[in-house]
Amino acid sequence: MKQSFFSIALILVFFFCLFAQEKEERKEYYKHNRQFLDYNQPFNELNSPYNLKSNTNDVWTELNPKVPRVSYWCTDFVTAEIGWAVGEQGAIIKTTNGGNEWIDVSFNTSADLLRMDSYDGNIVIIAGEGGIILRSDDAGKTWEQISSGVTTQLWTVQMLNDSLGWICGPFGKLLKTTDSGITWEQKVITNYPDLDYWALDFYNYDIGFICCNGGQVLKTIDGGDNWELQVTSDSYGLYAITAIDSLRAVTGGNSGNIYYTTNGGNNWFLSANPLPLRVESISFLNDSVGFVVGNISGVVHKTTDGGLNWNYIRTSIGELYITFVNENLGYNVGLGLKVYRTTNQGITWNKQIFNNYLYDIYFTCQNEGWISAGPEFNGSNYPLLKTSDAGLNWHLWEHFPYDTLGGPIYTIKFINDKLGFMGASDNGIYKTTDGGLSWQIATVTGLLDTIGHINRFFFKDSISGWAVNSRGGILKTTDGGLNWFSQLNHLLATFFNSVNFKDSLNGWAVGTKSFQTTDGGESWVQKNEFDNQLIWDIYFLNDSTGWILGDSLSRTDDGGNTWYKVPNTPVSSGEFEWVDDEVGYITGGAFYKTTNGGNAWQHIPYESGKAFTRFSAPLKGFGFGVNGIGLIMKFDDRVTSIREESISFPETNILYQNYPNPFNTSTVIKYYLKNSGYVKLGIYNILGKEIIVLQDSYLNSGEYSARWDGKINYEFVASGVYIYRLVINNRKEVVTLNKKLLIIK
């Protein structure tokens, strides 16, 4: 009896184990019941070396966004915390904390990456433009390009388990892997080899759908060995499809129409309320609730009945892809670095990467600065941001009357750390006298066109100032900015970018037209010399010397009566930023610096793709620039310490020991350049302070020499050890070489 009981118990245990095994396999088998693994990295990826790509170099530091500023086509998460997004020009970013921080793990390719998928978080597959397939087996730390055998776009990746996966694309491209993406076999669908396979979705190993051109759908029930054709009433391409269960699926595409089936695709029915434009992505968080995004910004369609009816919701959301990790948590990406997350079933979506358009920046000192931004930052439509830690962190400034804004703040100007002005849309001017804690709305009178925006301020002192707008208006204040009255209404398609006065009477306003005044703005005379070009900025250093920034850099030495082009200084757009009478900068298509009052301009290359037009420099050699899609760059070329060893010492660039050394009256410094580039040779004291520049220009490859007589401003320097430093910038790299010399008197 005991033996029989024991045998029965063994049998029960055996069947229980089989049942448990089958149940566990079923969880892994069906993607909609996929178990998200508790996948923890053994180290802090945010501090690992591979995430430091292009975030800093000798003079530039990217403060935001620290990831490629491109459009992102797809995102995938394997847990609530670990996920990736892929996009244009090889961009790949990864998060390990639910999207709060992202690191750049991009692949070096110009191809756009369109889709990705990972089953367990270790093996990650990406596909995209030109038939590119990327594979990682270490959770995205490193990538290997895999041969696909095709050259067309690949639009969908789906890994059903660690080994089995599918990829599809137009012109009948269907690829299958059974070895974790190491190799991919092209599969030909009999009778339908020439359809465009825009997207696929397998509900399990057997049942899968492919949506195609011409409103057609292909279905398999045997794991892709055979496919049958199904049709909708659409005549356009279907770009997205998702299988809710073995019988229900939803698809949509170029027409904006959304179709659903409840019988495995035997019939496809048109859903109510299509998208205004094409469907890009479909995702369901459970059997009933789903979302559709398409190529219209700020609109998502939602269903609560499994896709039969859809209603649009206006919200902050990307246009290109949407996915849900569970019933509450979802992620979304789109054009212009849009990355969003929802934690409440898609009711609200929160921005994960600061990608606002940045209009202007102004620093009152090294640590305190302001940025005016475009909409969608912490719920504010047109926010004003502030930093108190030299740009490392920015927060929404709550002490501003946002409810009075009709549009962005276009320009920021502070006279000192307390007195400042903001110029906004609808010719709005705001003034603060307490460092931004409170703001007064200035009174503006006399403008005939009230829909323009303030583009620039200029103040001779804290009482008298001018402003120009985007509709040919020039304003002046004589009471410290509380009241502004018009001096010019030139409405004939005139857009003013800048205004500058060399004294209280003589000034210029420039843009699509240029005007000059000699009586403090009581009268303005149009100057026709620059009518054929757009002038971005103007600046006068003194009564005689000034510059204009247009399609070229022009200079005057007679107070603006005549202008001549500055050679070898190509520019486009941008502005001037002067720290004092000696040190100034030009931004825009190129970045230039002068340390001698504009007599010579040194070109300092931007990092690739990170140019900007607005720049603020509170100190010599130190400033910040901003541009669209959230770009914030810090510039710092101050010499804080000098080491004798080279920062970078390629054998082909040589800085020779000076001769004679030690020396008393003069010495010669020789150096060799392997490649052409911008060269600066300077002398520094032992504390790292620059005392004289011997060479600062573009030089071709070859050997050069410079002589130093040991003098500064015709006076001999003190005896002792000095450093001479050679900086070579050839656009590909910056090489810095240092050596010591000794003066004995």
Secondary structure, 3 states (H helix, E strand, C coil): CHHHHHHHHHHHHHHHHHHHHHHHHHHHHCHHHCCCCCCCCCCCHHHCHHHCCCCECCCEEEEECCCCCCCEEEEEECCCCCEEEEEHHHCEEEECCCCCCCEECCCCCCCCEEEEEECCCCCEEEEEHHHCEEEECCCCCCCEEECCCCCCCCCEEEECCCCCEEEEECCCEEEEECCCCCCCEECCCCCCCCCCEEEEEECCCCCEEEEEHHHEEEEECCCCCCCEEEECCCCCCEEEEEECCCCCEEEEECCCCEEEECCCCCCCEECECCCCCCEEEEEECCCCCEEEEECCCCEEEEECCCCCECEEEECCCCCCEEEECCCCCEEEEECCCEEEEECCCCCCCEECCCCCCEEEEEECCCCCEEEEECCCECCECCCEEEECCCCCCCEECCCCCHHHCCCCEEEEEECCCCCEEEEEHHHCEEEECCCCCCCEECEEECCCCCCCCEEEEEECCCCCEEEEECCCEEEEECCCCCEEEEEEECCCCCCEEEEEECCCCCEEEEECCEEEECCCCCCCEEECCCCCCCCCEEEECCCCCEEEECCCEEEECCCCCCCEECCCCCCCCCCEEECCCCCEEECCCCCEEECCCCCCCEECCCCCCCCCCEEEEEECCEEEEEECCCEEEEEECCCCCCCCCCCCCCCCCEECCCECCCECCCEEEEEEECCCEEEEEEEECCCCCEEEEEEEEEECCEEEEEEECCEECCEECCCEEEEEEEEEECCCCEEEEEEEEEECC
